[in-house]
């Protein structure tokens, strides 16, 4: 099974930026739909952004809550998917996890039920 390892989390002041990384084991990276999710305490897991890793990357989707602020990208040579968080807000505080889409018959690019396996997550805390 593929392994995913996230990094880059930390504390950041509101309005600042942070870049998260998700390194994927080699065999699982090519031509896959991958996504970032987040979960804040007491809240359900929320899809943030997704990208198709085939070719140069495409079919990018964003949740409305992060559109225009977050950027998802990939580096095929490093088997890595990134999530750049810009203009962060306190409500962006959460554990951020990446995952690979495993279910072809599943509705929604950002539906967490369509994804498995997952990384362990990285904490992002935004303070005002």
The first five atom37 places (N, CA, C, CB, O) and aatype in JSON, in Angstrom:
{
  "aatype": [20, 20, 20, 20, 20, 20, 20, 20, 20, 20, 20, 20, 20, 20, 20, 20, 20, 20, 20, 20, 20, 20, 20, 20, 20, 20, 20, 20, 20, 20, 20, 20, 20, 20, 20, 20, 20, 20, 20, 20, 20, 20, 20, 20, 20, 20, 20, 20, 20, 20, 20, 20, 20, 20, 20, 20, 20, 20, 20, 20, 20, 20, 20, 20, 20, 20, 20, 20, 20, 20, 20, 20, 20, 20, 20, 20, 20, 20, 20, 20, 20, 20, 20, 20, 20, 20, 20, 20, 20, 20, 20, 20, 20, 20, 20, 20, 20, 20, 20, 20, 20, 20, 20, 20, 20, 20, 20, 20, 20, 20, 20, 20, 20, 20, 20, 20, 20, 20, 20, 20, 20, 20, 20, 20, 20, 20, 20, 20],
  "atom_mask": [
    [1, 1, 1, 1, 1],
    [1, 1, 1, 1, 1],
    [1, 1, 1, 1, 1],
    [1, 1, 1, 1, 1],
    [1, 1, 1, 1, 1],
    [1, 1, 1, 1, 1],
    [1, 1, 1, 1, 1],
    [1, 1, 1, 1, 1],
    [1, 1, 1, 1, 1],
    [1, 1, 1, 1, 1],
    [1, 1, 1, 1, 1],
    [1, 1, 1, 1, 1],
    [1, 1, 1, 1, 1],
    [1, 1, 1, 1, 1],
    [1, 1, 1, 1, 1],
    [1, 1, 1, 1, 1],
    [1, 1, 1, 1, 1],
    [1, 1, 1, 1, 1],
    [1, 1, 1, 1, 1],
    [1, 1, 1, 1, 1],
    [1, 1, 1, 1, 1],
    [1, 1, 1, 1, 1],
    [1, 1, 1, 1, 1],
    [1, 1, 1, 1, 1],
    [1, 1, 1, 1, 1],
    [1, 1, 1, 1, 1],
    [1, 1, 1, 1, 1],
    [1, 1, 1, 1, 1],
    [1, 1, 1, 1, 1],
    [1, 1, 1, 1, 1],
    [1, 1, 1, 1, 1],
    [1, 1, 1, 1, 1],
    [1, 1, 1, 1, 1],
    [1, 1, 1, 1, 1],
    [1, 1, 1, 1, 1],
    [1, 1, 1, 1, 1],
    [1, 1, 1, 1, 1],
    [1, 1, 1, 1, 1],
    [1, 1, 1, 1, 1],
    [1, 1, 1, 1, 1],
    [1, 1, 1, 1, 1],
    [1, 1, 1, 1, 1],
    [1, 1, 1, 1, 1],
    [1, 1, 1, 1, 1],
    [1, 1, 1, 1, 1],
    [1, 1, 1, 1, 1],
    [1, 1, 1, 1, 1],
    [1, 1, 1, 1, 1],
    [1, 1, 1, 1, 1],
    [1, 1, 1, 1, 1],
    [1, 1, 1, 1, 1],
    [1, 1, 1, 1, 1],
    [1, 1, 1, 1, 1],
    [1, 1, 1, 1, 1],
    [1, 1, 1, 1, 1],
    [1, 1, 1, 1, 1],
    [1, 1, 1, 1, 1],
    [1, 1, 1, 1, 1],
    [1, 1, 1, 1, 1],
    [1, 1, 1, 1, 1],
    [1, 1, 1, 1, 1],
    [1, 1, 1, 1, 1],
    [1, 1, 1, 1, 1],
    [1, 1, 1, 1, 1],
    [1, 1, 1, 1, 1],
    [1, 1, 1, 1, 1],
    [1, 1, 1, 1, 1],
    [1, 1, 1, 1, 1],
    [1, 1, 1, 1, 1],
    [1, 1, 1, 1, 1],
    [1, 1, 1, 1, 1],
    [1, 1, 1, 1, 1],
    [1, 1, 1, 1, 1],
    [1, 1, 1, 1, 1],
    [1, 1, 1, 1, 1],
    [1, 1, 1, 1, 1],
    [1, 1, 1, 1, 1],
    [1, 1, 1, 1, 1],
    [1, 1, 1, 1, 1],
    [1, 1, 1, 1, 1],
    [1, 1, 1, 1, 1],
    [1, 1, 1, 1, 1],
    [1, 1, 1, 1, 1],
    [1, 1, 1, 1, 1],
    [1, 1, 1, 1, 1],
    [1, 1, 1, 1, 1],
    [1, 1, 1, 1, 1],
    [1, 1, 1, 1, 1],
    [1, 1, 1, 1, 1],
    [1, 1, 1, 1, 1],
    [1, 1, 1, 1, 1],
    [1, 1, 1, 1, 1],
    [1, 1, 1, 1, 1],
    [1, 1, 1, 1, 1],
    [1, 1, 1, 1, 1],
    [1, 1, 1, 1, 1],
    [1, 1, 1, 1, 1],
    [1, 1, 1, 1, 1],
    [1, 1, 1, 1, 1],
    [1, 1, 1, 1, 1],
    [1, 1, 1, 1, 1],
    [1, 1, 1, 1, 1],
    [1, 1, 1, 1, 1],
    [1, 1, 1, 1, 1],
    [1, 1, 1, 1, 1],
    [1, 1, 1, 1, 1],
    [1, 1, 1, 1, 1],
    [1, 1, 1, 1, 1],
    [1, 1, 1, 1, 1],
    [1, 1, 1, 1, 1],
    [1, 1, 1, 1, 1],
    [1, 1, 1, 1, 1],
    [1, 1, 1, 1, 1],
    [1, 1, 1, 1, 1],
    [1, 1, 1, 1, 1],
    [1, 1, 1, 1, 1],
    [1, 1, 1, 1, 1],
    [1, 1, 1, 1, 1],
    [1, 1, 1, 1, 1],
    [1, 1, 1, 1, 1],
    [1, 1, 1, 1, 1],
    [1, 1, 1, 1, 1],
    [1, 1, 1, 1, 1],
    [1, 1, 1, 1, 1],
    [1, 1, 1, 1, 1],
    [1, 1, 1, 1, 1],
    [1, 1, 1, 1, 1],
    [1, 1, 1, 1, 1]
  ],
  "atom_positions": [
    [[0.85, -1.19, 0.0], [0.0, 0.0, 0.0], [0.88, 1.24, 0.0], [-0.96, 0.0, 1.22], [1.96, 1.25, 0.59]],
    [[0.4, 2.29, -0.67], [1.17, 3.53, -0.74], [1.3, 4.15, 0.63], [0.51, 4.51, -1.71], [0.43, 4.02, 1.49]],
    [[2.41, 4.84, 0.81], [2.63, 5.58, 2.05], [2.73, 7.06, 1.73], [3.91, 5.09, 2.77], [3.36, 7.47, 0.76]],
    [[2.09, 7.86, 2.57], [2.09, 9.31, 2.39], [2.6, 9.95, 3.68], [0.67, 9.83, 2.03], [2.19, 9.59, 4.78]],
    [[3.5, 10.91, 3.52], [4.06, 11.6, 4.68], [3.96, 13.09, 4.46], [5.53, 11.18, 4.91], [4.54, 13.64, 3.53]],
    [[3.2, 13.76, 5.35], [3.04, 15.2, 5.27], [4.06, 15.91, 6.16], [1.61, 15.61, 5.67], [4.54, 15.36, 7.15]],
    [[4.37, 17.13, 5.78], [5.26, 17.97, 6.59], [5.0, 19.42, 6.26], [6.75, 17.61, 6.36], [4.29, 19.74, 5.31]],
    [[5.58, 20.3, 7.06], [5.49, 21.73, 6.77], [4.52, 22.49, 7.65], [5.1, 21.91, 5.38], [4.44, 23.72, 7.56]],
    [[3.79, 21.78, 8.49], [2.87, 22.47, 9.37], [3.59, 23.3, 10.41], [1.95, 21.48, 10.04], [4.81, 23.2, 10.58]],
    [[2.81, 24.12, 11.12], [3.39, 24.96, 12.17], [2.43, 26.06, 12.55], [4.72, 25.55, 11.72], [1.25, 26.02, 12.2]],
    [[2.95, 27.04, 13.26], [2.16, 28.19, 13.66], [2.49, 29.38, 12.77], [2.41, 28.54, 15.14], [3.65, 29.64, 12.47]],
    [[1.46, 30.09, 12.37], [1.63, 31.22, 11.47], [0.63, 32.3, 11.84], [1.46, 30.79, 9.98], [-0.49, 32.02, 12.25]],
    [[1.05, 33.53, 11.69], [0.17, 34.64, 12.0], [-0.85, 34.82, 10.89], [0.97, 35.93, 12.21], [-0.56, 34.57, 9.72]],
    [[-2.02, 35.26, 11.25], [-3.07, 35.53, 10.27], [-2.54, 36.47, 9.19], [-4.33, 36.13, 10.96], [-1.86, 37.46, 9.48]],
    [[-2.87, 36.13, 7.96], [-2.37, 36.91, 6.83], [-1.08, 36.38, 6.24], [-2.17, 38.32, 7.24], [-0.66, 36.8, 5.16]],
    [[-0.45, 35.46, 6.95], [0.82, 34.9, 6.5], [0.65, 33.72, 5.57], [1.64, 34.49, 7.68], [-0.45, 33.42, 5.11]],
    [[1.77, 33.05, 5.29], [1.78, 31.94, 4.35], [2.53, 30.74, 4.93], [2.41, 32.36, 3.02], [3.37, 30.87, 5.83]],
    [[2.2, 29.59, 4.4], [2.82, 28.34, 4.82], [2.69, 27.36, 3.66], [2.16, 27.77, 6.14], [1.69, 27.37, 2.94]],
    [[3.7, 26.5, 3.49], [3.61, 25.5, 2.43], [3.73, 24.1, 3.03], [4.7, 25.73, 1.37], [4.7, 23.79, 3.73]],
    [[2.76, 23.28, 2.74], [2.74, 21.89, 3.2], [3.22, 20.98, 2.07], [1.32, 21.49, 3.67], [3.0, 21.26, 0.89]],
    [[3.86, 19.89, 2.46], [4.34, 18.9, 1.49], [3.77, 17.54, 1.82], [5.88, 18.85, 1.47], [3.55, 17.21, 2.98]],
    [[3.52, 16.76, 0.78], [3.05, 15.38, 0.93], [3.88, 14.51, 0.0], [1.51, 15.24, 0.6], [3.74, 14.58, -1.22]],
    [[4.76, 13.7, 0.59], [5.61, 12.81, -0.2], [4.94, 11.45, -0.29], [7.03, 12.69, 0.42], [4.51, 10.89, 0.72]],
    [[4.87, 10.93, -1.5], [4.17, 9.67, -1.75], [5.16, 8.61, -2.22], [3.06, 9.87, -2.8], [6.09, 8.9, -2.97]],
    [[4.95, 7.39, -1.77], [5.82, 6.3, -2.21], [5.72, 6.16, -3.73], [5.45, 4.97, -1.5], [4.66, 6.36, -4.31]],
    [[6.83, 5.8, -4.36], [7.02, 5.88, -5.8], [5.91, 5.22, -6.61], [8.31, 5.27, -6.17], [5.38, 5.83, -7.54]],
    [[5.56, 4.02, -6.26], [4.63, 3.26, -7.09], [3.23, 3.86, -7.13], [4.55, 1.85, -6.61], [2.44, 3.53, -8.01]],
    [[2.92, 4.73, -6.18], [1.55, 5.21, -6.06], [1.35, 6.6, -6.63], [1.14, 5.21, -4.63], [0.22, 7.09, -6.6]],
    [[2.39, 7.27, -7.14], [2.24, 8.68, -7.44], [1.7, 8.96, -8.84], [3.56, 9.35, -7.28], [0.94, 9.9, -9.02]],
    [[2.09, 8.17, -9.8], [1.77, 8.49, -11.19], [0.29, 8.34, -11.5], [2.57, 7.61, -12.11], [-0.37, 7.39, -11.09]],
    [[-0.21, 9.34, -12.25], [-1.58, 9.29, -12.78], [-2.62, 8.99, -11.71], [-1.67, 8.25, -13.86], [-3.48, 8.13, -11.88]],
    [[-2.52, 9.7, -10.62], [-3.48, 9.52, -9.53], [-4.14, 10.85, -9.2], [-2.78, 8.93, -8.28], [-3.57, 11.92, -9.42]],
    [[-5.34, 10.76, -8.67], [-6.02, 11.94, -8.15], [-5.69, 12.03, -6.67], [-7.56, 11.87, -8.4], [-5.99, 11.12, -5.9]],
    [[-5.08, 13.13, -6.29], [-4.69, 13.32, -4.9], [-5.33, 14.57, -4.35], [-3.15, 13.39, -4.75], [-5.68, 15.49, -5.1]],
    [[-5.49, 14.6, -3.05], [-6.17, 15.73, -2.44], [-5.62, 16.03, -1.05], [-7.66, 15.45, -2.36], [-5.04, 15.18, -0.38]],
    [[-5.83, 17.27, -0.65], [-5.57, 17.71, 0.71], [-6.91, 17.89, 1.42], [-4.74, 19.03, 0.74], [-7.88, 18.39, 0.86]],
    [[-6.92, 17.46, 2.67], [-8.08, 17.62, 3.52], [-7.63, 18.26, 4.82], [-8.79, 16.26, 3.77], [-6.44, 18.32, 5.12]],
    [[-8.59, 18.74, 5.58], [-8.27, 19.29, 6.9], [-9.4, 18.96, 7.86], [-8.03, 20.82, 6.83], [-10.56, 18.8, 7.48]],
    [[-9.03, 18.88, 9.12], [-10.02, 18.61, 10.16], [-9.68, 19.44, 11.38], [-10.07, 17.1, 10.52], [-8.61, 19.3, 11.98]],
    [[-10.6, 20.3, 11.74], [-10.46, 21.12, 12.95], [-11.13, 20.4, 14.12], [-11.09, 22.54, 12.73], [-12.01, 19.57, 13.91]],
    [[-10.72, 20.71, 15.33], [-11.32, 20.05, 16.5], [-12.84, 20.2, 16.52], [-10.73, 20.61, 17.79], [-13.36, 21.31, 16.39]],
    [[-13.53, 19.09, 16.68], [-14.97, 19.11, 16.77], [-15.69, 19.25, 15.45], [-15.37, 20.2, 17.64], [-16.92, 19.35, 15.42]],
    [[-14.95, 19.26, 14.35], [-15.57, 19.42, 13.04], [-15.27, 18.22, 12.15], [-15.08, 20.71, 12.37], [-14.34, 17.46, 12.4]],
    [[-16.07, 18.06, 11.12], [-15.87, 16.99, 10.18], [-14.67, 17.3, 9.26], [-17.15, 16.76, 9.35], [-14.29, 18.46, 9.07]],
    [[-14.12, 16.24, 8.71], [-13.03, 16.41, 7.74], [-13.55, 17.15, 6.51], [-12.42, 15.04, 7.34], [-14.63, 16.84, 6.01]],
    [[-12.78, 18.1, 6.04], [-13.18, 18.96, 4.92], [-12.18, 18.85, 3.78], [-13.32, 20.43, 5.38], [-10.98, 18.96, 4.01]],
    [[-12.67, 18.65, 2.58], [-11.79, 18.65, 1.42], [-11.34, 20.06, 1.11], [-12.49, 18.03, 0.2], [-12.14, 21.0, 1.15]],
    [[-10.05, 20.22, 0.81], [-9.48, 21.55, 0.58], [-9.13, 21.74, -0.9], [-8.23, 21.74, 1.44], [-9.53, 22.73, -1.51]],
    [[-8.38, 20.8, -1.47], [-7.95, 20.93, -2.86], [-7.57, 19.57, -3.4], [-6.76, 21.91, -2.99], [-7.12, 18.69, -2.66]],
    [[-7.74, 19.39, -4.71], [-7.36, 18.13, -5.35], [-6.64, 18.41, -6.66], [-8.59, 17.23, -5.58], [-6.81, 19.47, -7.27]],
    [[-5.83, 17.44, -7.09], [-5.06, 17.58, -8.33], [-4.84, 16.2, -8.93], [-3.7, 18.29, -8.07], [-4.68, 15.22, -8.21]],
    [[-4.83, 16.14, -10.27], [-4.51, 14.9, -10.96], [-3.03, 14.92, -11.29], [-5.38, 14.71, -12.24], [-2.55, 15.86, -11.93]],
    [[-2.3, 13.88, -10.87], [-0.84, 13.91, -10.98], [-0.32, 13.49, -12.35], [-0.24, 13.03, -9.94], [0.88, 13.54, -12.59]],
    [[-1.19, 13.07, -13.26], [-0.76, 12.7, -14.59], [-0.26, 13.89, -15.38], [-1.88, 12.04, -15.33], [-0.74, 15.01, -15.21]],
    [[0.75, 13.63, -16.27], [1.29, 14.72, -17.07], [1.86, 15.8, -16.19], [0.23, 15.29, -17.99], [2.59, 15.52, -15.25]],
    [[1.53, 17.03, -16.48], [2.01, 18.15, -15.7], [1.12, 18.55, -14.56], [2.21, 19.3, -16.56], [1.32, 19.58, -13.93]],
    [[0.11, 17.71, -14.29], [-0.82, 18.04, -13.23], [-1.99, 18.83, -13.79], [-0.13, 18.84, -12.13], [-1.8, 19.72, -14.62]],
    [[-3.19, 18.53, -13.35], [-4.34, 19.25, -13.86], [-5.59, 18.9, -13.1], [-4.53, 18.99, -15.32], [-5.55, 18.28, -12.04]],
    [[-6.72, 19.31, -13.68], [-8.02, 19.07, -13.08], [-8.03, 19.49, -11.61], [-8.41, 17.58, -13.22], [-8.45, 18.73, -10.74]],
    [[-7.55, 20.68, -11.36], [-7.42, 21.18, -10.0], [-8.77, 21.68, -9.5], [-6.37, 22.3, -9.92], [-9.48, 22.4, -10.2]],
    [[-9.1, 21.29, -8.29], [-10.34, 21.71, -7.65], [-10.02, 22.3, -6.27], [-11.34, 20.51, -7.52], [-9.12, 21.83, -5.58]],
    [[-10.77, 23.33, -5.9], [-10.61, 23.94, -4.59], [-11.95, 24.06, -3.89], [-9.94, 25.32, -4.71], [-12.99, 24.25, -4.53]],
    [[-11.92, 23.94, -2.59], [-13.1, 24.26, -1.8], [-13.32, 25.77, -1.86], [-12.94, 23.76, -0.33], [-12.36, 26.54, -1.96]],
    [[-14.57, 26.18, -1.79], [-14.88, 27.61, -1.86], [-14.2, 28.38, -0.73], [-16.4, 27.83, -1.79], [-13.84, 29.55, -0.9]],
    [[-14.02, 27.74, 0.4], [-13.45, 28.41, 1.57], [-11.98, 28.79, 1.39], [-13.61, 27.54, 2.78], [-11.46, 29.62, 2.12]],
    [[-11.3, 28.17, 0.41], [-9.88, 28.44, 0.23], [-9.55, 28.95, -1.16], [-9.07, 27.2, 0.5], [-8.4, 29.3, -1.45]],
    [[-10.54, 29.0, -2.03], [-10.32, 29.42, -3.42], [-9.75, 30.84, -3.43], [-11.65, 29.35, -4.24], [-10.27, 31.74, -2.77]],
    [[-8.68, 31.02, -4.21], [-8.03, 32.32, -4.29], [-6.97, 32.54, -3.25], [-9.04, 33.39, -4.18], [-6.21, 33.5, -3.33]],
    [[-6.89, 31.64, -2.25], [-5.88, 31.79, -1.19], [-4.89, 30.62, -1.17], [-6.57, 31.9, 0.17], [-3.7, 30.83, -0.94]],
    [[-5.36, 29.41, -1.42], [-4.51, 28.23, -1.38], [-4.18, 27.79, -2.8], [-5.21, 27.08, -0.61], [-4.96, 28.0, -3.73]],
    [[-3.0, 27.19, -2.96], [-2.56, 26.69, -4.25], [-2.04, 25.26, -4.09], [-1.47, 27.61, -4.87], [-1.14, 25.01, -3.28]],
    [[-2.6, 24.33, -4.86], [-2.11, 22.96, -4.87], [-1.23, 22.76, -6.09], [-3.29, 21.94, -4.87], [-1.53, 23.26, -7.17]],
    [[-0.14, 22.03, -5.91], [0.77, 21.79, -7.02], [1.49, 20.47, -6.81], [1.79, 22.94, -7.18], [1.32, 19.83, -5.77]],
    [[2.29, 20.06, -7.78], [2.98, 18.78, -7.67], [4.37, 18.9, -8.26], [2.18, 17.66, -8.38], [4.66, 19.79, -9.06]],
    [[5.23, 17.97, -7.85], [6.56, 17.82, -8.42], [6.75, 16.33, -8.68], [7.69, 18.41, -7.47], [7.04, 15.57, -7.76]],
    [[6.6, 15.93, -9.92], [6.68, 14.5, -10.24], [8.05, 13.92, -9.91], [6.38, 14.29, -11.72], [8.15, 12.76, -9.49]],
    [[9.09, 14.71, -10.09], [10.43, 14.21, -9.83], [10.64, 13.88, -8.35], [11.47, 15.22, -10.28], [11.49, 13.06, -8.01]],
    [[9.87, 14.54, -7.49], [10.0, 14.32, -6.05], [8.83, 13.54, -5.47], [10.14, 15.64, -5.34], [8.76, 13.36, -4.26]],
    [[7.92, 13.08, -6.32], [6.73, 12.36, -5.85], [6.04, 13.14, -4.73], [7.12, 10.94, -5.36], [5.66, 12.57, -3.7]],
    [[5.88, 14.42, -4.94], [5.38, 15.29, -3.88], [4.24, 16.16, -4.39], [6.5, 16.16, -3.33], [4.28, 16.69, -5.5]],
    [[3.24, 16.29, -3.55], [2.16, 17.24, -3.77], [2.26, 18.31, -2.69], [0.76, 16.53, -3.75], [2.46, 18.0, -1.51]],
    [[2.11, 19.56, -3.1], [2.23, 20.68, -2.18], [0.89, 21.37, -1.98], [3.26, 21.68, -2.69], [0.0, 21.3, -2.83]],
    [[0.76, 22.03, -0.86], [-0.37, 22.92, -0.63], [0.19, 24.21, -0.04], [-1.45, 22.26, 0.32], [0.68, 24.24, 1.09]],
    [[0.11, 25.27, -0.83], [0.57, 26.58, -0.38], [-0.61, 27.32, 0.21], [1.21, 27.4, -1.55], [-1.62, 27.54, -0.46]],
    [[-0.48, 27.69, 1.46], [-1.53, 28.41, 2.17], [-1.13, 29.88, 2.23], [-1.75, 27.83, 3.6], [-0.11, 30.23, 2.82]],
    [[-1.93, 30.73, 1.64], [-1.68, 32.17, 1.63], [-2.84, 32.89, 2.32], [-1.5, 32.7, 0.17], [-3.95, 32.38, 2.4]],
    [[-2.54, 34.07, 2.8], [-3.57, 34.9, 3.46], [-4.37, 34.07, 4.46], [-4.52, 35.52, 2.41], [-5.6, 34.1, 4.46]],
    [[-3.66, 33.34, 5.29], [-4.34, 32.41, 6.2], [-5.18, 33.15, 7.23], [-3.31, 31.51, 6.91], [-4.9, 34.3, 7.58]],
    [[-6.2, 32.46, 7.7], [-7.13, 33.0, 8.68], [-7.16, 32.05, 9.88], [-8.56, 33.19, 8.07], [-6.79, 30.88, 9.75]],
    [[-7.59, 32.54, 11.03], [-7.69, 31.64, 12.2], [-8.55, 30.41, 11.92], [-8.26, 32.4, 13.39], [-8.29, 29.34, 12.47]],
    [[-9.56, 30.55, 11.09], [-10.42, 29.4, 10.78], [-9.75, 28.37, 9.88], [-11.68, 29.88, 10.11], [-10.33, 27.32, 9.61]],
    [[-8.53, 28.64, 9.41], [-7.77, 27.65, 8.67], [-7.03, 26.69, 9.61], [-6.77, 28.34, 7.74], [-6.42, 25.72, 9.16]],
    [[-7.08, 26.96, 10.9], [-6.43, 26.08, 11.88], [-7.05, 24.69, 11.84], [-6.54, 26.67, 13.29], [-8.26, 24.53, 12.0]],
    [[-6.19, 23.68, 11.63], [-6.67, 22.3, 11.51], [-5.47, 21.38, 11.33], [-7.66, 22.16, 10.32], [-4.34, 21.82, 11.15]],
    [[-5.76, 20.09, 11.38], [-4.78, 19.09, 10.96], [-5.0, 18.86, 9.46], [-4.92, 17.75, 11.78], [-6.11, 18.52, 9.04]],
    [[-3.95, 19.03, 8.69], [-4.04, 18.88, 7.24], [-3.44, 17.53, 6.85], [-3.3, 20.04, 6.51], [-2.35, 17.17, 7.27]],
    [[-4.2, 16.79, 6.03], [-3.77, 15.47, 5.59], [-3.9, 15.36, 4.08], [-4.59, 14.36, 6.28], [-4.76, 16.0, 3.47]],
    [[-3.04, 14.54, 3.48], [-3.17, 14.27, 2.05], [-3.63, 12.82, 1.87], [-1.83, 14.53, 1.29], [-3.45, 11.98, 2.75]],
    [[-4.21, 12.55, 0.72], [-4.73, 11.22, 0.46], [-4.79, 10.96, -1.04], [-6.12, 11.04, 1.08], [-4.76, 11.89, -1.85]],
    [[-4.87, 9.68, -1.38], [-4.98, 9.25, -2.77], [-6.37, 8.72, -3.02], [-3.91, 8.18, -3.11], [-6.91, 7.96, -2.22]],
    [[-6.95, 9.12, -4.14], [-8.29, 8.64, -4.45], [-8.22, 7.16, -4.81], [-8.92, 9.46, -5.59], [-7.45, 6.76, -5.69]],
    [[-9.02, 6.37, -4.15], [-8.99, 4.92, -4.35], [-10.27, 4.37, -4.94], [-8.71, 4.24, -3.05], [-10.29, 3.23, -5.4]],
    [[-11.32, 5.13, -4.93], [-12.61, 4.65, -5.41], [-13.0, 5.4, -6.68], [-13.7, 4.82, -4.33], [-13.26, 6.6, -6.65]],
    [[-13.03, 4.68, -7.8], [-13.37, 5.33, -9.07], [-14.86, 5.66, -9.14], [-12.98, 4.42, -10.25], [-15.24, 6.67, -9.74]],
    [[-15.68, 4.83, -8.54], [-17.12, 5.1, -8.54], [-17.45, 5.8, -7.23], [-17.96, 3.78, -8.72], [-17.89, 5.17, -6.26]],
    [[-17.25, 7.09, -7.23], [-17.44, 7.88, -6.01], [-17.67, 9.32, -6.45], [-16.21, 7.76, -5.03], [-16.99, 9.8, -7.36]],
    [[-18.59, 9.98, -5.83], [-18.98, 11.33, -6.26], [-18.22, 12.38, -5.48], [-20.49, 11.53, -6.1], [-18.15, 12.35, -4.25]],
    [[-17.64, 13.33, -6.22], [-17.03, 14.46, -5.55], [-15.52, 14.4, -5.51], [-17.55, 14.57, -4.17], [-14.94, 13.44, -5.0]],
    [[-14.87, 15.44, -6.07], [-13.41, 15.47, -6.04], [-12.89, 15.63, -4.63], [-12.89, 16.61, -6.92], [-11.78, 15.19, -4.32]],
    [[-13.67, 16.26, -3.77], [-13.22, 16.55, -2.4], [-14.03, 15.78, -1.36], [-13.32, 18.04, -2.13], [-14.15, 16.22, -0.21]],
    [[-14.56, 14.66, -1.76], [-15.29, 13.79, -0.85], [-14.3, 12.86, -0.16], [-16.39, 12.97, -1.6], [-13.71, 12.01, -0.82]],
    [[-14.1, 13.0, 1.14], [-13.09, 12.17, 1.82], [-13.39, 10.68, 1.74], [-12.99, 12.58, 3.26], [-12.47, 9.87, 1.87]],
    [[-14.63, 10.3, 1.55], [-14.98, 8.88, 1.47], [-14.42, 8.23, 0.21], [-16.48, 8.72, 1.51], [-14.4, 7.0, 0.11]],
    [[-13.96, 9.03, -0.75], [-13.42, 8.51, -2.0], [-11.92, 8.25, -1.91], [-13.71, 9.47, -3.13], [-11.32, 7.76, -2.87]],
    [[-11.31, 8.56, -0.78], [-9.85, 8.55, -0.69], [-9.34, 7.57, 0.35], [-9.35, 9.93, -0.37], [-9.91, 7.42, 1.43]],
    [[-8.26, 6.92, 0.01], [-7.55, 6.0, 0.92], [-6.35, 5.48, 0.14], [-8.49, 4.81, 1.42], [-6.55, 5.08, -1.01]],
    [[-5.14, 5.45, 0.65], [-4.76, 5.71, 2.04], [-4.55, 7.2, 2.33], [-3.51, 4.96, 2.36], [-4.65, 8.06, 1.46]],
    [[-4.24, 7.46, 3.61], [-4.04, 8.8, 4.12], [-2.68, 8.9, 4.79], [-5.16, 9.18, 5.09], [-2.1, 7.91, 5.25]],
    [[-2.18, 10.13, 4.84], [-1.01, 10.39, 5.65], [-1.42, 10.61, 7.09], [-0.24, 11.59, 5.11], [-2.6, 10.56, 7.44]],
    [[-0.41, 10.87, 7.94], [-0.69, 11.01, 9.37], [-1.15, 12.42, 9.72], [0.55, 10.67, 10.18], [-1.7, 12.63, 10.81]],
    [[-0.95, 13.37, 8.82], [-1.41, 14.73, 9.05], [-0.33, 15.63, 9.62], [-2.59, 14.72, 9.95], [0.62, 15.17, 10.25]],
    [[-0.51, 16.93, 9.41], [0.39, 17.93, 9.96], [-0.45, 19.1, 10.47], [1.43, 18.41, 8.88], [-1.39, 19.54, 9.79]],
    [[-0.12, 19.58, 11.65], [-0.94, 20.6, 12.31], [-0.59, 21.99, 11.79], [-0.75, 20.55, 13.84], [0.58, 22.36, 11.69]],
    [[-1.62, 22.75, 11.46], [-1.46, 24.16, 11.1], [-2.28, 24.98, 12.09], [-1.92, 24.43, 9.61], [-3.48, 24.75, 12.27]],
    [[-1.61, 25.93, 12.73], [-2.27, 26.8, 13.7], [-2.08, 28.24, 13.27], [-1.71, 26.57, 15.14], [-0.96, 28.71, 13.09]],
    [[-3.19, 28.94, 13.09], [-3.15, 30.34, 12.68], [-3.58, 31.19, 13.86], [-4.07, 30.6, 11.44], [-4.67, 31.02, 14.4]],
    [[-2.72, 32.12, 14.27], [-3.02, 32.98, 15.4], [-3.18, 34.42, 14.9], [-1.92, 32.89, 16.49], [-2.55, 34.84, 13.93]],
    [[-4.04, 35.14, 15.59], [-4.32, 36.53, 15.18], [-3.51, 37.52, 15.99], [-5.81, 36.84, 15.34], [-3.62, 38.73, 15.78]]
  ]
}
